[in-house]
Amino acid sequence: LSQSFQFQYYDLNNYNTGLFSFGNGSSNNLAYTIGLSRNNTFNDPIYPVGGSSFSLSAKATFPYSAVNGVDYTALREEREQKSQRIQELSTSTDDNDIIERNEASERIVEIDQERYKWLEFYKIKFSGDWYAKIKGNLVLRPRFEFGFLGAYNNDRGVIPFERFFVGGDGMQQFSRLDGREAIPLRGYPNQSLSDNDGGSIYNKFSLELRHPITLKGQTKIFAMAFLEGGSSYNNFRDFNPFSIKRSAGIGIRLFMPAFGLLGIDFGHGFDPIPGQVGKSGWQTHFVLGQQF
């Protein structure tokens, strides 16, 4: 059992990535995290041959909208009206319409600054691994993952921070800049299976067949073949645990005490990346460090 409090202050300055309506502003994140995990794998933590491990965690903030007196219903309705008006005036070249459009955009920024001044959310994650020896040191490893980011107040909405980005090796640089979580799924480019602003729900299944090359001494090398599937979703209306992006491939892992765990995977994505027609095809992924 583990518990922690965390405070993060986001100071955005020309952060015009399209993830937020405001590129300049600030947000505060004060959250409590509680985690429960169990690990009874054996015998080697680098190459387990039996047992299982499970992890369940919950991260939550205070429900500010219940006590701060802000009418988030009115803010949501005003934001929707401004967004609709911007769309109506999007093709107009009239000076007055351009001024109105700019004023509406500025008001949306102000509304979102009010909505996200203090981040309000809860996040639940679960993962499970099983290890089963097939024959000799040939090991089968099934794994399941699930994550959900929710909101206390639907009018305030799900925050644009702390979201899930699925695809690739899970080691995307600056992945924690806005609290995002990079979820690896081999056979697809990094973070390619989520919208630009990420998903609020994800699920992932994987099946690995591992065989050691050498486990003697401190240096350990093993090869693997894998099947994976997963996706991310914006809400429970879209959530379908069986509508996933699938992949298969092979890989190799090398562990040395001086460098940790190193590896390379060759994954073939059987499904198209969102917005494209052809399947993802072969992708190469590099691994640095143990992935959980």
C-alpha positions in Angstrom: 0.0 0.0 0.0 1.4 3.4 -0.9 0.0 6.9 -0.5 1.2 10.4 -1.6 0.1 14.0 -2.0 1.3 15.9 -5.1 1.2 19.5 -6.1 2.0 20.7 -9.6 1.8 24.2 -11.0 1.5 24.5 -14.8 2.6 27.9 -16.1 1.8 28.0 -19.9 3.7 30.5 -22.0 3.1 30.3 -25.8 2.1 26.6 -25.3 0.0 26.6 -28.5 -0.1 22.9 -29.2 -3.8 22.6 -29.8 -4.3 20.6 -26.6 -5.7 23.6 -24.8 -7.8 26.6 -25.8 -5.3 28.8 -23.9 -1.6 28.9 -24.7 -0.9 31.4 -21.9 -2.1 30.9 -18.4 -1.8 28.7 -15.4 -3.3 25.7 -13.7 -2.9 24.1 -10.2 -3.0 20.4 -9.5 -3.2 19.2 -5.9 -3.9 15.5 -5.9 -3.9 12.5 -3.5 -2.8 9.1 -4.8 -3.4 5.8 -3.2 -2.0 2.5 -4.6 -2.3 -1.1 -3.8 0.0 -3.6 -5.4 0.9 -7.3 -5.0 3.9 -9.1 -6.5 4.5 -12.8 -6.0 6.5 -13.5 -9.2 9.5 -15.8 -9.0 12.4 -16.5 -9.2 14.2 -13.7 -11.1 12.7 -10.2 -11.3 14.2 -9.8 -14.8 12.9 -13.1 -16.1 10.1 -14.4 -13.9 9.0 -18.0 -14.6 5.9 -18.1 -12.4 3.5 -16.1 -10.2 1.6 -12.9 -10.9 1.6 -9.2 -10.1 -1.3 -6.8 -9.8 -1.5 -3.0 -9.3 -4.5 -0.8 -8.5 -4.2 2.9 -8.0 -6.6 5.9 -7.6 -5.6 9.6 -8.0 -8.1 12.3 -7.0 -8.4 16.0 -6.3 -10.7 17.9 -4.1 -14.2 18.5 -5.7 -13.8 22.3 -5.9 -16.9 22.7 -8.0 -19.1 21.6 -5.1 -18.0 24.5 -2.8 -16.6 27.3 -4.9 -19.9 28.8 -6.0 -19.0 29.0 -9.7 -21.9 28.2 -12.1 -20.2 25.8 -14.4 -23.5 25.1 -16.2 -23.7 28.7 -17.3 -20.0 28.7 -18.3 -20.5 25.5 -20.4 -23.6 26.9 -22.2 -21.8 30.2 -22.9 -18.8 28.3 -24.2 -21.0 26.2 -26.5 -22.7 29.4 -27.8 -19.3 31.1 -28.5 -18.0 28.0 -30.3 -21.1 27.8 -32.5 -20.8 31.5 -33.3 -17.2 31.1 -34.3 -18.1 28.3 -36.6 -20.9 30.4 -38.2 -18.5 33.3 -38.8 -15.5 31.1 -39.9 -15.8 32.0 -43.6 -16.9 35.6 -43.2 -14.5 38.4 -44.3 -16.6 41.2 -42.9 -14.6 43.3 -40.4 -17.4 43.3 -37.8 -17.6 39.5 -38.0 -13.9 39.1 -37.7 -14.0 41.3 -34.5 -16.9 39.3 -33.1 -15.1 36.0 -33.9 -11.9 37.2 -32.1 -13.8 38.4 -29.1 -15.6 35.0 -28.9 -12.2 33.2 -29.0 -10.9 35.4 -26.3 -14.0 34.7 -24.1 -13.5 30.9 -24.6 -9.9 31.3 -23.3 -11.2 33.1 -20.3 -13.9 30.5 -19.6 -11.4 27.6 -19.8 -9.0 29.5 -17.5 -11.8 29.6 -15.0 -12.6 25.9 -15.5 -9.0 24.7 -15.2 -7.6 27.2 -12.6 -7.7 24.3 -10.1 -7.8 20.9 -11.8 -10.6 18.7 -10.7 -10.6 15.0 -11.6 -10.2 11.4 -10.5 -8.1 8.7 -12.2 -8.3 5.0 -11.7 -5.8 2.5 -13.2 -5.4 -1.3 -13.0 -2.9 -3.7 -14.4 -2.2 -7.4 -14.0 0.5 -9.8 -15.1 0.6 -13.6 -15.0 3.7 -15.8 -15.7 3.3 -19.5 -16.6 6.1 -21.9 -17.5 5.2 -23.8 -20.6 8.2 -26.1 -20.9 11.7 -25.7 -19.5 12.3 -21.9 -19.3 9.7 -21.1 -22.0 7.4 -18.7 -20.3 4.0 -17.3 -21.3 3.1 -13.8 -20.0 -0.5 -12.4 -20.4 -1.0 -8.8 -19.3 -4.1 -6.5 -19.0 -4.2 -2.8 -18.4 -7.1 -0.3 -17.9 -7.2 3.4 -17.1 -10.0 5.9 -16.6 -9.9 9.7 -16.2 -13.2 11.1 -14.9 -14.8 14.4 -13.7 -17.0 15.1 -10.7 -18.9 17.8 -12.5 -20.0 17.1 -16.1 -20.5 20.8 -16.8 -16.9 21.4 -15.8 -15.8 18.5 -18.0 -12.8 16.2 -18.1 -9.6 18.1 -17.8 -7.1 18.4 -20.7 -4.3 17.3 -18.4 -3.4 13.8 -17.1 -4.7 12.1 -20.3 -3.7 8.8 -21.9 -1.8 8.6 -25.2 -1.6 5.1 -26.7 0.9 3.8 -29.2 4.6 3.2 -29.7 7.3 2.4 -27.2 5.8 4.4 -24.3 9.0 6.5 -23.9 7.9 9.7 -25.7 10.0 12.6 -24.7 8.4 15.3 -22.5 5.5 12.8 -21.8 5.1 14.3 -18.4 5.1 17.9 -19.4 1.3 18.2 -19.1 0.8 15.1 -16.9 0.1 12.8 -19.8 0.7 9.1 -19.7 2.3 7.4 -22.7 0.9 3.9 -23.0 3.1 1.6 -25.2 1.5 -0.4 -27.9 4.1 -1.9 -30.3 3.4 -1.9 -34.1 2.2 1.7 -34.1 4.0 5.1 -34.0 4.3 6.9 -30.6 1.0 8.2 -29.3 -0.7 7.6 -32.7 -3.8 5.8 -31.4 -5.2 8.7 -29.4 -6.7 12.0 -30.4 -4.4 15.1 -30.3 -5.6 15.9 -26.8 -5.4 12.3 -25.6 -8.0 9.9 -24.3 -9.8 9.7 -21.0 -10.1 5.9 -21.2 -7.8 3.2 -22.4 -7.5 -0.6 -22.3 -4.7 -2.9 -23.5 -4.1 -6.6 -23.7 -0.9 -8.3 -24.5 0.5 -11.9 -24.7 4.2 -12.6 -24.7 6.0 -15.9 -25.2 9.5 -15.6 -23.7 12.6 -17.8 -24.1 16.0 -17.2 -22.5 19.2 -17.1 -24.4 21.3 -16.8 -21.3 20.4 -16.3 -17.7 23.9 -17.1 -16.2 25.7 -14.6 -14.1 24.6 -11.0 -14.0 24.0 -10.6 -17.7 20.7 -11.9 -18.9 19.4 -12.1 -22.5 16.0 -13.4 -23.6 13.9 -13.3 -26.8 10.2 -12.9 -27.1 7.2 -13.1 -29.5 4.2 -11.0 -28.7 0.5 -10.2 -29.6 -1.0 -6.9 -28.4 -4.1 -5.0 -28.7 -5.4 -1.7 -27.3 -7.0 1.6 -27.9 -8.1 4.9 -26.2 -11.5 6.5 -26.0 -12.9 9.9 -25.2 -15.9 8.7 -23.0 -17.8 5.6 -22.0 -20.2 6.0 -24.9 -17.3 5.2 -27.2 -15.7 2.6 -25.0 -15.6 -0.9 -26.5 -12.9 -3.2 -25.0 -13.0 -5.4 -28.1 -12.6 -2.6 -30.6 -8.9 -2.4 -30.4 -5.8 -1.9 -32.6 -3.9 -5.2 -33.0 -0.3 -6.0 -33.5 2.2 -8.9 -33.4 6.0 -9.1 -33.5 9.3 -10.2 -32.0 11.8 -8.7 -29.7 14.9 -9.2 -27.6 16.0 -8.0 -24.1 19.4 -7.6 -22.6 20.0 -6.9 -19.0 23.4 -5.6 -17.7 23.8 -4.2 -14.2 25.7 -1.2 -15.5 23.0 -0.2 -18.0 19.8 -1.8 -16.8 17.4 -3.4 -19.3 17.8 -2.7 -23.0 15.8 -4.0 -25.9 14.5 -3.7 -29.4 11.1 -4.8 -30.8 9.8 -5.3 -34.3 6.1 -4.9 -34.3 3.6 -5.2 -37.1 0.4 -3.2 -36.8 -2.6 -4.9 -38.4 -5.0 -2.0 -38.3 -4.8 1.6 -39.7 -3.8 4.5 -37.6 -6.8 6.8 -37.0 -7.2 9.1 -40.0 -5.4 6.8 -42.4 -6.5 3.9 -44.6 -3.6 1.5 -44.8 -2.5 -0.7 -41.9 0.3 0.6 -39.8 2.7 -2.2 -40.9 6.2 -2.8 -39.4 7.5 -0.5 -36.7 10.8 -0.6 -34.8 10.8 0.2 -31.1 13.7 0.6 -28.6 13.3 -0.1 -24.9 15.3 1.5 -22.2 14.6 0.3 -18.7 12.0 -2.0 -17.2 8.5 -1.4 -18.4 5.5 -2.0 -16.0 
